[in-house]
Amino acid sequence: MHSAVFLMEFGAVVLALGLLGRFAVRVRLSPIPLYLLAGLAFGHGGVVPLGGSEEFIEVGAEIGVVLLLLLLGLEYTAGDLVGHLKVHAPAGVVDFVLNALPGAAAALLLGWGPVAAVVLAGVTWVSSSGVIAKVLGDLGQLGNRETPVILSVLVLEDLAMAVYLPILTALLAGAGWAAGGLTLAIALAAVGTVLLVAVRYGRVISRFISSDDPEKLLLVVLGLTLLVAGVAQRLQVSAAVGAFLVGIALSGEVAENTHHLLMPLRDLFAAVFFVFFGLNTDPATIPPVLAPALVLVAATVATKVATGYWAARRAGIGERGRWRAGGALVARGEFSIVIAGLAVSSGVEPSLGPLATAYVLLLVVLGPLAARFTEPLAQRLKAPSPDGPVPEGPPPLTSYLTESEKTTS
């Protein structure tokens, strides 16, 4: 009887997620806010609380985080990460200062303490790679000059998570300075070792794992990822970092084939992860934190736009491209929820989960709108010069031709 209840409940959840995903595609929005709302509806205090399948959904949520980070790591090679770190490190520093500090300041002003400040700093700092990549594709901006700048900022954030998450894990576990320093040292050593091995022996590793049989490739990569994630979590380095490093170590055809094989699994378990986060949030706890969430949204929309504008200007991009870069970076999503989820499971601050949920819900919706309208809005608000608007570049060549020459040409 219990198994029948589990099958019905979990089947209803997956079916609801599929329908919500289809609706999100039609309205050209990220499905993440809809998945969070579904979790709120199915969770404690929701419309239809779950009972028999909640434990399985919790395990599925952990797998979802691992797969999210694995596929994120597959997007980059070790050489790419090292190159981005060298060239765009100043943009990463500006990104951290402008976007992490508002979250930390908000937690301290709310009286939540230093650990919650570190958590909320991460929530407001990191943009959503998945949402932003989809938005850029939908808007046809993947070939724009500012797009490499946007991707560089995202890569630096992803790489920084390999350092941030172990520190956060140690703080949440209540480890002292010695234990926290040891955890960070282990994390840095692991990241450095993986990058070194991936740069020098990445092809050898990929050749060893490679298989013409999709089933064998799927089992080997998935098994290796879960094993490494489990070892990383045992060492308090974070399972997410372990999965990310496995993705970086794989390259070439193996990475491409693994990406195609695991994408459906990633989408399924990632959706389950967002639902699980919503399950742990009582909808009644969101209205009391809505005001600080709105203040944080307003502040960090401005700081992300400023980050993208500065990074694009530093790369020599024109003014319109600078505004597009800033607007594209606004969305928060999977990483913010991962960070908040770690804090919620550790019982740091009861209001932190609802605040993060409201914050991500608002910015996942506002992110695509900011990417689309920041540049036109900035151009419209730009004050014209006394002699009239100044064109961005030289007039077209045809303007120097006579009417007869235009006809001839």
C-alpha positions as CSV (number, residue, x, y, z in Angstrom):
1,M,0.0,0.0,0.0
2,H,2.9,2.3,0.8
3,S,4.5,1.7,-2.5
4,A,1.2,2.5,-4.3
5,V,1.0,5.8,-2.5
6,F,4.6,6.6,-3.4
7,L,4.0,5.8,-7.0
8,M,0.9,7.9,-7.2
9,E,2.5,10.9,-5.4
10,F,5.7,10.8,-7.3
11,G,4.0,10.3,-10.6
12,A,1.7,13.3,-9.9
13,V,4.7,15.4,-9.0
14,V,6.6,14.5,-12.2
15,L,3.5,14.9,-14.4
16,A,2.9,18.4,-12.8
17,L,6.5,19.3,-13.5
18,G,6.3,18.2,-17.1
19,L,3.1,20.3,-17.7
20,L,4.7,23.3,-15.9
21,G,7.8,23.0,-18.1
22,R,5.7,23.0,-21.3
23,F,3.9,26.1,-20.1
24,A,7.2,27.8,-19.3
25,V,8.4,27.1,-22.8
26,R,5.3,28.6,-24.3
27,V,5.6,31.8,-22.3
28,R,9.4,31.9,-22.9
29,L,10.3,31.9,-19.2
30,S,12.6,29.7,-17.1
31,P,10.7,26.9,-15.5
32,I,12.6,27.3,-12.2
33,P,10.1,29.7,-10.5
34,L,7.2,27.3,-11.5
35,Y,9.1,24.4,-10.0
36,L,9.6,26.3,-6.8
37,L,5.9,27.2,-6.7
38,A,5.1,23.6,-7.2
39,G,7.2,22.7,-4.2
40,L,5.4,25.3,-2.1
41,A,2.1,23.9,-3.2
42,F,3.1,20.3,-2.3
43,G,5.0,21.0,0.8
44,H,4.1,21.6,4.5
45,G,1.5,24.3,4.7
46,G,0.8,23.9,1.0
47,V,-2.4,23.0,-0.8
48,V,-1.6,19.2,-1.2
49,P,1.1,18.1,1.3
50,L,3.1,15.0,0.3
51,G,3.7,12.1,2.6
52,G,4.8,8.9,1.0
53,S,7.3,10.2,-1.6
54,E,9.1,13.1,0.3
55,E,12.1,10.9,1.4
56,F,12.7,9.8,-2.2
57,I,12.4,13.4,-3.4
58,E,15.1,14.4,-0.9
59,V,17.5,11.8,-2.3
60,G,16.5,12.9,-5.8
61,A,17.3,16.5,-4.9
62,E,20.8,15.5,-3.8
63,I,21.4,13.8,-7.2
64,G,20.0,16.8,-8.9
65,V,22.6,19.1,-7.4
66,V,25.4,16.6,-8.4
67,L,24.1,16.4,-12.0
68,L,23.7,20.2,-12.3
69,L,27.4,20.7,-11.3
70,L,28.6,17.8,-13.4
71,L,27.1,19.1,-16.6
72,L,28.3,22.6,-15.7
73,G,31.8,21.3,-15.4
74,L,31.5,19.5,-18.8
75,E,31.0,22.9,-20.4
76,Y,34.6,23.9,-19.6
77,T,38.0,22.5,-20.1
78,A,40.8,23.0,-17.6
79,G,42.6,25.2,-20.1
80,D,39.6,27.4,-20.6
81,L,39.2,27.9,-16.8
82,V,42.9,28.8,-16.4
83,G,42.7,31.2,-19.4
84,H,39.6,32.9,-18.1
85,L,41.1,33.2,-14.6
86,K,44.2,35.0,-16.0
87,V,42.4,37.4,-18.3
88,H,39.1,38.2,-16.5
89,A,40.1,38.0,-12.8
90,P,39.5,41.8,-12.3
91,A,35.9,41.4,-13.5
92,G,35.5,38.5,-11.0
93,V,36.7,40.7,-8.2
94,V,34.3,43.5,-9.1
95,D,31.5,41.0,-9.4
96,F,32.1,39.6,-5.9
97,V,32.4,43.0,-4.3
98,L,29.3,44.5,-5.9
99,N,27.0,41.5,-5.5
100,A,28.1,39.5,-2.4
101,L,28.4,42.5,-0.1
102,P,24.7,43.5,-0.3
103,G,23.6,40.0,0.8
104,A,26.1,39.9,3.7
105,A,25.0,43.4,4.8
106,A,21.3,42.5,4.6
107,A,21.9,39.4,6.8
108,L,23.8,41.4,9.4
109,L,21.2,44.2,9.4
110,L,18.5,41.6,10.0
111,G,20.4,40.3,13.0
112,W,21.0,36.8,11.5
113,G,24.7,36.6,12.4
114,P,28.0,36.1,10.4
115,V,27.3,32.5,9.1
116,A,24.0,33.6,7.6
117,A,25.8,36.6,6.2
118,V,28.2,34.3,4.3
119,V,25.2,32.3,3.1
120,L,23.2,35.3,1.8
121,A,26.3,36.8,0.2
122,G,26.5,33.6,-1.9
123,V,22.8,33.8,-2.7
124,T,23.0,37.3,-4.1
125,W,26.5,36.9,-5.7
126,V,26.1,34.1,-8.2
127,S,24.1,34.5,-11.5
128,S,22.3,31.5,-13.0
129,S,24.4,30.1,-15.9
130,G,21.5,27.9,-17.0
131,V,18.9,30.7,-17.2
132,I,21.3,33.1,-18.8
133,A,22.5,30.7,-21.5
134,K,18.9,30.0,-22.4
135,V,17.9,33.7,-22.5
136,L,20.9,34.5,-24.7
137,G,19.9,31.8,-27.1
138,D,16.2,32.9,-27.2
139,L,17.2,36.5,-27.9
140,G,19.7,35.5,-30.6
141,Q,22.6,37.1,-28.7
142,L,25.0,34.2,-28.6
143,G,27.1,35.7,-31.4
144,N,27.2,39.2,-30.0
145,R,30.6,40.8,-29.0
146,E,29.6,41.1,-25.4
147,T,28.7,37.4,-25.0
148,P,32.2,36.2,-24.3
149,V,32.4,38.8,-21.5
150,I,29.2,37.5,-20.0
151,L,30.4,33.9,-20.2
152,S,33.7,34.8,-18.6
153,V,32.0,36.3,-15.5
154,L,29.8,33.2,-15.2
155,V,32.9,30.9,-15.5
156,L,34.7,32.8,-12.8
157,E,31.7,32.5,-10.5
158,D,31.5,28.8,-11.1
159,L,35.2,28.4,-10.4
160,A,34.9,30.5,-7.3
161,M,32.2,28.1,-6.0
162,A,34.9,25.4,-5.7
163,V,36.4,27.6,-3.0
164,Y,33.3,29.1,-1.5
165,L,31.3,25.9,-1.0
166,P,33.9,24.2,1.1
167,I,34.2,27.3,3.3
168,L,30.4,27.4,3.7
169,T,30.2,23.7,4.4
170,A,32.8,24.0,7.2
171,L,31.0,27.1,8.7
172,L,27.6,25.3,8.6
173,A,29.1,22.2,10.3
174,G,30.3,24.4,13.1
175,A,33.9,23.6,12.5
176,G,36.5,25.7,14.2
177,W,39.2,27.7,12.5
178,A,41.6,24.8,12.3
179,A,39.1,22.4,10.9
180,G,37.8,25.1,8.5
181,G,41.3,25.9,7.3
182,L,42.0,22.2,6.8
183,T,38.8,21.9,4.7
184,L,39.7,24.8,2.6
185,A,43.2,23.5,2.1
186,I,41.8,20.2,1.0
187,A,39.4,21.9,-1.4
188,L,42.2,24.1,-3.0
189,A,44.5,21.1,-3.3
190,A,41.7,19.1,-4.9
191,V,40.9,21.9,-7.4
192,G,44.5,22.5,-8.2
193,T,45.3,18.8,-8.7
194,V,42.3,18.2,-10.9
195,L,43.1,21.2,-13.1
196,L,46.7,20.1,-13.4
197,V,45.8,16.5,-14.2
198,A,43.1,17.6,-16.6
199,V,45.5,19.9,-18.5
200,R,48.2,17.3,-18.8
201,Y,46.3,14.0,-18.9
202,G,42.7,15.0,-19.8
203,R,42.9,13.1,-23.1
204,V,44.2,10.0,-21.4
205,I,41.4,10.1,-18.8
206,S,38.8,10.7,-21.5
207,R,40.1,7.9,-23.6
208,F,40.0,5.5,-20.6
209,I,36.4,6.3,-19.8
210,S,35.3,6.5,-23.5
211,S,32.9,3.8,-24.8
212,D,31.0,3.3,-28.0
213,D,28.1,1.9,-26.0
214,P,26.0,4.7,-24.5
215,E,24.8,2.5,-21.7
216,K,28.4,1.7,-20.5
217,L,29.5,5.3,-20.8
218,L,26.4,6.5,-18.8
219,L,27.0,4.0,-16.0
220,V,30.8,4.7,-15.7
221,V,30.5,8.5,-15.7
222,L,27.4,8.6,-13.4
223,G,29.0,6.0,-11.0
224,L,32.3,7.9,-10.9
225,T,30.6,11.2,-10.3
226,L,28.4,9.9,-7.5
227,L,31.5,8.2,-5.9
228,V,33.6,11.3,-6.1
229,A,30.8,13.5,-4.8
230,G,30.3,11.2,-1.9
231,V,34.0,11.2,-1.0
232,A,34.1,15.0,-1.3
233,Q,31.1,15.3,1.0
234,R,32.8,13.0,3.5
235,L,35.8,15.3,3.4
236,Q,33.5,18.3,3.9
237,V,34.6,19.7,0.6
238,S,31.0,19.6,-0.8
239,A,29.5,17.0,-3.2
240,A,28.7,19.8,-5.7
241,V,32.4,20.7,-6.0
242,G,33.4,17.0,-6.5
243,A,30.9,16.7,-9.3
244,F,32.1,19.9,-10.9
245,L,35.7,18.7,-10.9
246,V,34.7,15.4,-12.5
247,G,33.1,17.4,-15.3
248,I,36.2,19.5,-15.8
249,A,38.4,16.4,-16.0
250,L,36.4,15.0,-18.9
251,S,37.0,16.6,-22.3
252,G,36.6,16.1,-26.1
253,E,34.2,13.5,-27.5
254,V,33.6,11.9,-24.1
255,A,32.4,15.2,-22.6
256,E,30.1,15.8,-25.5
257,N,28.6,12.3,-25.5
258,T,28.2,12.4,-21.7
259,H,26.5,15.8,-21.9
260,H,23.8,14.4,-24.4
261,L,23.3,11.3,-22.3
262,L,22.9,13.0,-19.0
263,M,20.9,16.0,-20.0
264,P,17.5,14.3,-19.6
265,L,18.5,12.9,-16.2
266,R,19.8,16.3,-15.2
267,D,16.6,18.0,-16.1
268,L,14.5,15.5,-14.2
269,F,16.5,15.5,-11.0
270,A,17.2,19.3,-11.1
271,A,13.4,19.8,-11.3
272,V,13.0,17.5,-8.3
273,F,15.7,19.5,-6.5
274,F,13.8,22.8,-7.0
275,V,10.6,21.1,-5.9
276,F,12.3,19.7,-2.8
277,F,13.6,23.2,-1.8
278,G,10.0,24.5,-2.1
279,L,8.8,21.5,0.0
280,N,10.9,22.7,2.8
281,T,9.5,26.2,2.7
282,D,6.2,27.0,4.3
283,P,4.3,29.5,2.0
284,A,3.2,31.4,5.1
285,T,6.8,32.3,5.9
286,I,7.3,34.2,2.7
287,P,5.1,37.4,3.2
288,P,7.1,38.5,6.3
289,V,10.4,38.4,4.3
290,L,9.0,39.9,1.1
291,A,10.0,43.5,1.9
292,P,13.7,42.7,2.5
293,A,13.6,40.4,-0.6
294,L,12.3,43.3,-2.7
295,V,15.0,45.6,-1.4
296,L,17.7,43.0,-2.1
297,V,16.3,42.5,-5.6
298,A,16.4,46.2,-6.4
299,A,19.9,46.6,-5.0
300,T,21.4,43.5,-6.7
301,V,19.7,44.1,-10.1
302,A,21.6,47.5,-10.1
303,T,24.9,45.9,-9.0
304,K,24.7,43.1,-11.6
305,V,24.0,45.6,-14.4
306,A,27.0,47.7,-13.2
307,T,29.2,44.5,-13.1
308,G,28.3,43.6,-16.7
309,Y,28.7,47.2,-17.9
310,W,32.1,47.5,-16.3
311,A,33.4,44.2,-17.5
312,A,32.2,44.9,-21.1
313,R,33.7,48.4,-21.1
314,R,37.0,46.9,-19.9
315,A,36.9,44.5,-22.9
316,G,36.3,47.4,-25.3
317,I,32.7,46.7,-26.1
318,G,30.4,49.6,-27.3
319,E,27.9,51.2,-25.0
320,R,24.9,49.2,-26.2
321,G,26.8,46.0,-25.7
322,R,27.7,47.1,-22.2
323,W,24.1,47.5,-21.2
324,R,23.2,44.2,-22.8
325,A,25.9,42.5,-20.8
326,G,24.7,44.0,-17.6
327,G,21.1,43.1,-18.2
328,A,22.0,39.5,-19.1
329,L,23.7,38.8,-15.7
330,V,20.7,39.7,-13.6
331,A,19.1,36.3,-13.2
332,R,19.8,34.1,-10.2
333,G,18.8,30.5,-10.0
334,E,20.3,27.1,-9.3
335,F,23.4,28.1,-7.4
336,S,21.5,30.5,-5.1
337,I,19.1,27.7,-4.3
338,V,21.9,25.2,-3.7
339,I,23.6,27.6,-1.3
340,A,20.3,28.4,0.6
341,G,19.4,24.7,0.6
342,L,22.7,23.9,2.5
343,A,21.9,26.5,5.0
344,V,18.3,25.4,5.5
345,S,19.3,21.8,6.1
346,S,21.8,23.0,8.7
347,G,19.2,25.1,10.5
348,V,21.1,28.3,10.4
349,E,18.2,30.8,10.3
350,P,14.6,29.9,9.8
351,S,13.8,33.0,7.7
352,L,16.7,32.5,5.3
353,G,15.1,29.8,3.2
354,P,11.9,31.8,2.6
355,L,13.9,34.9,1.8
356,A,16.1,33.0,-0.7
357,T,13.0,31.5,-2.3
358,A,11.3,34.9,-2.7
359,Y,14.5,36.4,-4.0
360,V,15.2,33.7,-6.6
361,L,11.5,33.7,-7.7
362,L,11.6,37.4,-8.4
363,L,14.9,37.4,-10.2
364,V,14.3,34.3,-12.3
365,V,11.3,36.2,-13.7
366,L,13.0,39.6,-13.9
367,G,16.2,38.2,-15.4
368,P,14.9,37.5,-18.9
369,L,13.1,40.9,-18.9
370,A,16.3,42.7,-17.8
371,A,18.3,40.9,-20.6
372,R,15.7,42.1,-23.2
373,F,14.9,45.6,-22.1
374,T,18.0,47.0,-20.2
375,E,19.7,48.2,-23.3
376,P,16.6,49.8,-25.0
377,L,15.6,51.4,-21.7
378,A,19.1,52.8,-21.1
379,Q,19.2,54.3,-24.6
380,R,15.8,55.9,-24.1
381,L,16.7,57.4,-20.8
382,K,20.0,58.7,-22.2
383,A,19.8,62.5,-22.3
384,P,20.3,63.9,-25.9
385,S,23.0,66.4,-26.5
386,P,22.1,70.1,-27.2
387,D,22.7,69.6,-30.9
388,G,20.6,66.5,-31.0
389,P,21.4,62.8,-30.7
390,V,24.9,61.8,-31.6
391,P,25.2,58.7,-33.8
392,E,27.2,55.8,-32.3
393,G,29.4,55.4,-35.4
394,P,30.2,56.9,-38.8
395,P,27.3,57.2,-41.2
396,P,26.9,54.4,-43.8
397,L,29.0,54.7,-47.0
398,T,25.9,55.3,-49.1
399,S,25.3,58.6,-47.4
400,Y,28.4,60.0,-49.2
401,L,27.1,59.0,-52.6
402,T,25.0,61.0,-55.0
403,E,21.6,59.7,-56.1
404,S,23.1,58.5,-59.4
405,E,26.0,56.7,-57.7
406,K,23.5,55.0,-55.3
407,T,21.5,53.7,-58.3
408,T,24.6,52.5,-60.0
409,S,25.9,50.7,-57.0
